[in-house]
Every structure is written in structure tokens, then in C-alpha cells.
Amino acid sequence: MFLKPEDFATVVRSTPLISIDLIVENAQGEFLLGKRNNRPAQGFWFVPGGRVQKDERLADAFTRLTEAELGMSLPMSAGEFYGVWQHFYDDNFSGTDFSTHYVVLGFRLKVDGSTLTLPDDQHNDYRWLTKEALLAADNVHANSRAYFHDEKTTEAPLL
């Protein structure tokens, strides 16, 4: 269920959003990053993912997001749950007048990169990087780099 922009602004201004991030690895041990078209994190390299919609089961969101972000519809069992993170941004989808807060469920999955059909509505470019390369890159967003630190952190512990 997608909301009208004014309704979505009220939600983002008032509550955290729940999302799924996909930490996608190919056979060469590289990870997929897309250069974001939209706020927040616009212009940064980021792992694929997206919001869970109201009344959408997590398994259904996973399948929808893998189709939308990777061009292949995968069941949640294709991924390995990797943890819960919190992402905080000073801006939002429409500007800088309020912040955005996500509670993110991370899932790792391995794919044959040649089978992906990567869309251009959320990301305008894609690249595969090794863990070492993406950790060293200034233009990979810190929220995506956090998935690759040896000791994974969740920004703040969730109890």
C-alpha cells in the first residue's frame, strides 16, 4: 500500500519505518551496491532494499523487494537473516525539513550476478565490490558499510 506524499510525510515525520536491506553476494565474493537516485542517502552507493508496507507480511515484502530490486522473485528462505540495524538520516524523501529513521532487517543472499535484471528507478548505476573495497570507499554510505565490519554493529542495541 503506497501512500500519498502528504500522508507519507506525516508517517516519516512521526515514526520509524521498517525496511529490508539485501546484502547480495556473487560467486566472486563481491557485493552489489547501487548509486541512489533518491533521498535519503541520495548519490551514495547503497545495498538494495526497501520499505515494508502496511499489512504486508515480511515474507511477502522480501519476495516483492527481491523482484523490484534484483529482477528476480525470491522467497525469504533464499536469504539468511543477518540482524537488525537502525538508520538515521537528517533528510527525507522530499527534502531536509525533517529526518528519517529506519529499523532495518538485513538479509544476506548469494546469487548468480549474471541472472539479475537491475532496475534504474531507485539506483542509476550498479557495481560489485569486495568487502575491502566498499569499506575503503568514501562514497559507500556508512549505513551500508556497517554490514561489512568484522564486528557488526546495529548503531544502537535493540533489546
C-alpha positions as CSV (number, residue, x, y, z in Angstrom):
1,M,0.0,0.0,0.0
2,F,1.6,3.2,-1.1
3,L,0.6,6.5,0.5
4,K,0.0,9.9,-1.0
5,P,3.1,12.1,-0.5
6,E,1.5,14.2,2.2
7,D,0.4,11.2,4.2
8,F,3.8,9.5,3.8
9,A,5.4,12.7,5.1
10,T,3.3,12.6,8.2
11,V,4.4,9.0,8.8
12,V,8.1,9.7,8.2
13,R,8.0,12.8,10.4
14,S,6.3,10.8,13.2
15,T,7.5,7.2,13.3
16,P,10.3,4.9,12.3
17,L,10.0,3.0,9.0
18,I,10.6,-0.7,8.8
19,S,12.7,-1.9,5.8
20,I,14.6,-4.9,4.5
21,D,18.1,-4.5,3.1
22,L,19.6,-7.1,0.8
23,I,23.3,-7.8,1.2
24,V,23.8,-9.6,-2.1
25,E,27.0,-11.5,-2.8
26,N,28.1,-13.0,-6.2
27,A,30.2,-16.1,-6.8
28,Q,33.4,-14.0,-6.8
29,G,32.7,-12.8,-3.2
30,E,31.7,-9.3,-4.3
31,F,28.7,-7.4,-3.0
32,L,26.1,-5.5,-5.0
33,L,25.7,-1.7,-4.5
34,G,23.5,0.8,-6.3
35,K,24.0,4.5,-6.5
36,R,20.9,6.0,-5.0
37,N,18.7,8.3,-7.1
38,N,16.5,9.5,-4.2
39,R,16.7,10.9,-0.7
40,P,17.7,9.9,1.9
41,A,21.3,8.9,1.0
42,Q,21.0,10.3,-2.5
43,G,24.2,10.0,-4.5
44,F,25.7,7.4,-2.2
45,W,26.3,3.7,-3.0
46,F,24.0,1.6,-1.0
47,V,22.8,-2.0,-0.8
48,P,19.4,-2.8,-2.4
49,G,16.3,-2.9,-0.3
50,G,13.1,-1.1,0.5
51,R,10.3,-0.5,2.9
52,V,7.8,-3.0,4.3
53,Q,4.3,-1.8,3.5
54,K,1.4,-1.7,5.9
55,D,-0.4,-5.1,6.3
56,E,2.4,-6.8,4.3
57,R,3.9,-9.9,5.8
58,L,7.7,-9.9,5.9
59,A,8.0,-12.9,3.6
60,D,5.8,-11.1,1.0
61,A,7.9,-8.0,1.4
62,F,11.1,-9.9,0.9
63,T,9.7,-11.5,-2.3
64,R,8.4,-8.2,-3.6
65,L,11.6,-6.4,-2.9
66,T,13.9,-9.0,-4.5
67,E,11.7,-8.7,-7.6
68,A,11.8,-4.9,-7.6
69,E,15.4,-4.5,-6.6
70,L,17.1,-7.5,-8.3
71,G,14.7,-8.5,-11.0
72,M,14.2,-12.0,-9.5
73,S,11.4,-13.0,-7.2
74,L,13.0,-14.9,-4.3
75,P,11.4,-16.4,-1.1
76,M,12.6,-15.2,2.2
77,S,14.2,-18.7,2.8
78,A,16.7,-17.7,0.0
79,G,18.2,-15.2,2.4
80,E,20.0,-15.5,5.7
81,F,18.7,-13.2,8.4
82,Y,21.7,-11.0,9.3
83,G,20.4,-8.8,12.0
84,V,18.6,-5.6,12.9
85,W,20.0,-2.1,12.3
86,Q,18.9,1.4,12.8
87,H,19.5,4.0,10.1
88,F,19.1,7.7,10.9
89,Y,19.1,10.4,8.2
90,D,19.0,14.2,8.5
91,D,16.8,14.4,5.4
92,N,13.7,12.7,4.0
93,F,12.2,11.7,0.6
94,S,11.1,15.2,-0.1
95,G,13.8,17.5,1.4
96,T,15.5,18.5,4.6
97,D,12.7,19.8,6.7
98,F,12.5,16.6,8.9
99,S,14.6,13.5,9.5
100,T,14.1,9.8,8.5
101,H,14.5,6.8,10.9
102,Y,14.5,3.2,9.6
103,V,14.5,0.0,11.6
104,V,16.2,-2.3,9.1
105,L,16.1,-6.1,8.8
106,G,19.3,-7.2,7.0
107,F,19.3,-10.4,4.9
108,R,22.4,-11.9,3.1
109,L,21.9,-13.8,-0.1
110,K,24.2,-15.3,-2.7
111,V,23.2,-15.0,-6.4
112,D,24.5,-15.5,-9.8
113,G,25.0,-11.9,-10.7
114,S,24.5,-12.6,-14.4
115,T,20.9,-13.5,-13.8
116,L,19.9,-10.2,-12.2
117,T,17.8,-7.6,-14.0
118,L,18.7,-4.4,-12.2
119,P,16.1,-1.6,-12.4
120,D,17.0,2.1,-12.7
121,D,14.2,3.8,-10.7
122,Q,16.0,3.7,-7.3
123,H,19.6,3.4,-8.4
124,N,21.2,5.0,-11.5
125,D,24.3,2.7,-11.6
126,Y,25.4,-0.6,-10.0
127,R,28.7,-2.1,-9.1
128,W,30.1,-5.2,-7.4
129,L,32.7,-4.5,-4.8
130,T,34.7,-6.7,-2.4
131,K,34.2,-6.2,1.3
132,E,37.6,-4.4,1.5
133,A,36.9,-2.1,-1.4
134,L,33.5,-1.0,-0.2
135,L,34.8,-0.4,3.4
136,A,37.5,1.8,2.0
137,A,35.2,3.8,-0.4
138,D,34.1,7.3,0.8
139,N,31.0,7.2,-1.4
140,V,29.6,3.9,0.1
141,H,27.1,5.1,2.7
142,A,28.1,4.4,6.3
143,N,24.8,2.5,6.8
144,S,25.8,0.1,4.1
145,R,29.4,-0.2,5.2
146,A,28.1,-1.2,8.7
147,Y,27.0,-4.6,7.3
148,F,30.6,-5.4,6.4
149,H,32.5,-4.5,9.6
150,D,34.1,-7.6,11.2
151,E,32.1,-7.0,14.3
152,K,28.7,-6.0,13.0
153,T,27.0,-3.2,14.9
154,T,23.4,-2.1,14.9
155,E,24.0,1.6,15.6
156,A,22.3,1.2,18.9
157,P,21.4,-2.1,20.6
158,L,17.9,-3.3,20.2
159,L,16.7,-5.3,23.3
